[in-house]
């Protein structure tokens, strides 16, 4: 039986400097993202598009969503299979191609999970293999029209 889930967020543009969008350079790209009972996320555009580098941009949030979703599925699968993960980190990278007309698209995202597990080499190999299953389960990756790869490295926890 399939289930449908809804997600609600609120976006508020905070970049009106008093002139609105009179000109491309007359406004800031600053905005806030929020969801009920959660901290506000300061957003902007990428600095290449006149954004504020101290705020998250949509491209970073997409890459972070892929990284987070993959990790959550991986941890779930490991727990279900009796693999004890003691630490997890990822240095994800997203690649976007800008078109001549200013539009563009992501061409790929590569996740680089570094995972520490309790156990011997057999457990480490099994944990590395579970990244494929996590990738297949990831809601965000399954929704993308570009490749999302993972290049995991697993270590024995001390």
C-alpha positions as CSV (number, residue, x, y, z in Angstrom):
1,X,0.0,0.0,0.0
2,X,1.5,3.3,-1.0
3,X,1.3,6.4,1.1
4,X,1.3,10.0,0.1
5,X,3.2,12.5,2.2
6,X,3.1,16.3,2.1
7,X,5.8,18.8,3.1
8,X,5.0,22.4,3.7
9,X,7.6,25.2,3.8
10,X,7.4,29.0,3.8
11,X,9.7,31.3,1.9
12,X,9.8,35.0,2.6
13,X,11.9,37.4,0.4
14,X,13.8,39.8,2.7
15,X,15.9,41.5,0.0
16,X,13.8,44.6,-0.9
17,X,16.2,47.5,-0.3
18,X,13.5,50.0,-0.8
19,X,13.2,50.0,-4.6
20,X,11.8,46.5,-5.1
21,X,13.0,44.9,-8.4
22,X,13.3,48.3,-10.2
23,X,16.6,46.9,-11.7
24,X,18.5,43.7,-11.6
25,X,21.1,45.3,-9.3
26,X,18.5,47.1,-7.1
27,X,17.5,44.2,-4.8
28,X,19.1,41.6,-2.6
29,X,18.5,37.9,-3.2
30,X,18.1,37.3,0.6
31,X,15.2,35.3,1.8
32,X,14.3,33.0,4.7
33,X,13.1,29.4,4.5
34,X,11.1,27.9,7.3
35,X,8.9,25.0,8.3
36,X,6.6,24.9,11.3
37,X,8.4,24.5,14.7
38,X,11.9,24.5,13.0
39,X,14.8,27.0,12.9
40,X,14.7,29.5,10.0
41,X,17.3,28.9,7.2
42,X,18.8,32.1,5.7
43,X,18.8,31.8,2.0
44,X,20.2,33.7,-1.0
45,X,21.3,33.0,-4.5
46,X,24.8,31.8,-5.4
47,X,27.3,34.6,-5.2
48,X,27.8,34.3,-9.0
49,X,24.2,35.5,-9.3
50,X,24.5,38.5,-6.9
51,X,23.8,36.4,-3.8
52,X,25.1,36.6,-0.3
53,X,27.8,34.0,0.3
54,X,27.0,33.8,4.1
55,X,23.5,32.3,3.3
56,X,22.6,28.9,1.9
57,X,21.7,28.9,-1.8
58,X,19.2,26.5,-3.5
59,X,22.1,24.6,-5.2
60,X,23.8,23.9,-1.9
61,X,20.5,22.8,-0.3
62,X,19.8,20.4,-3.1
63,X,23.3,18.8,-2.7
64,X,22.8,18.7,1.1
65,X,19.4,17.1,0.7
66,X,20.9,14.3,-1.4
67,X,23.7,13.8,1.1
68,X,21.3,13.8,4.1
69,X,18.7,11.4,2.5
70,X,21.4,8.9,1.5
71,X,22.9,9.0,5.0
72,X,19.5,8.5,6.7
73,X,18.7,5.5,4.5
74,X,22.2,4.0,5.0
75,X,22.0,4.3,8.8
76,X,18.5,2.7,8.7
77,X,19.7,-0.2,6.6
78,X,22.8,-0.8,8.7
79,X,20.7,-0.8,11.9
80,X,18.3,-3.3,10.3
81,X,21.2,-5.6,9.3
82,X,23.0,-5.4,12.7
83,X,25.9,-3.2,11.5
84,X,26.9,-0.7,14.1
85,X,27.9,2.7,12.6
86,X,29.8,4.9,15.0
87,X,30.5,7.9,12.8
88,X,29.4,9.2,9.4
89,X,30.5,12.2,7.3
90,X,30.1,13.2,3.7
91,X,31.8,15.8,1.5
92,X,29.2,15.9,-1.3
93,X,29.9,17.7,-4.6
94,X,27.3,18.9,-7.0
95,X,28.0,20.0,-10.6
96,X,25.8,22.4,-12.5
97,X,26.1,23.6,-16.1
98,X,24.9,27.1,-16.8
99,X,23.4,27.7,-20.3
100,X,24.2,30.7,-22.5
101,X,20.7,32.1,-21.7
102,X,21.3,32.0,-17.9
103,X,19.3,28.9,-17.2
104,X,21.0,25.6,-16.4
105,X,20.8,22.3,-14.7
106,X,22.6,19.9,-12.5
107,X,24.7,17.4,-14.4
108,X,25.7,15.2,-11.5
109,X,26.2,14.9,-7.7
110,X,28.8,12.7,-6.1
111,X,28.6,11.7,-2.5
112,X,31.8,10.9,-0.6
113,X,30.6,9.1,2.6
114,X,33.2,8.3,5.1
115,X,31.8,5.7,7.6
116,X,33.2,4.1,10.7
117,X,31.7,0.7,11.7
118,X,32.3,-1.8,14.5
119,X,33.7,-5.0,13.1
120,X,36.2,-6.7,10.9
121,X,37.0,-6.5,7.2
122,X,33.9,-8.5,6.3
123,X,31.6,-6.0,8.1
124,X,33.4,-3.1,6.4
125,X,32.8,-4.7,2.9
126,X,29.2,-5.4,3.7
127,X,28.7,-1.8,4.9
128,X,30.3,-0.4,1.8
129,X,27.9,-2.5,-0.3
130,X,24.9,-1.2,1.5
131,X,25.4,2.2,0.0
132,X,23.9,0.8,-3.2
133,X,20.7,-0.1,-1.4
134,X,20.6,3.2,0.4
135,X,20.9,5.0,-3.0
136,X,18.0,3.0,-4.4
137,X,15.8,3.9,-1.4
138,X,16.7,7.6,-1.3
139,X,13.6,9.7,-2.1
140,X,15.6,12.7,-3.3
141,X,18.0,10.8,-5.5
142,X,15.1,8.9,-7.1
143,X,13.5,12.3,-8.0
144,X,16.5,13.7,-9.8
145,X,17.0,13.6,-13.6
146,X,20.8,13.6,-13.3
147,X,23.2,11.0,-12.0
148,X,23.8,10.8,-8.2
149,X,26.8,8.6,-7.5
150,X,28.3,7.5,-4.2
151,X,32.0,6.8,-3.6
152,X,32.1,5.5,0.0
153,X,35.0,4.7,2.2
154,X,34.4,2.6,5.3
155,X,36.8,2.2,8.3
156,X,36.9,0.1,11.4
157,X,35.8,2.0,14.4
158,X,38.4,2.3,17.2
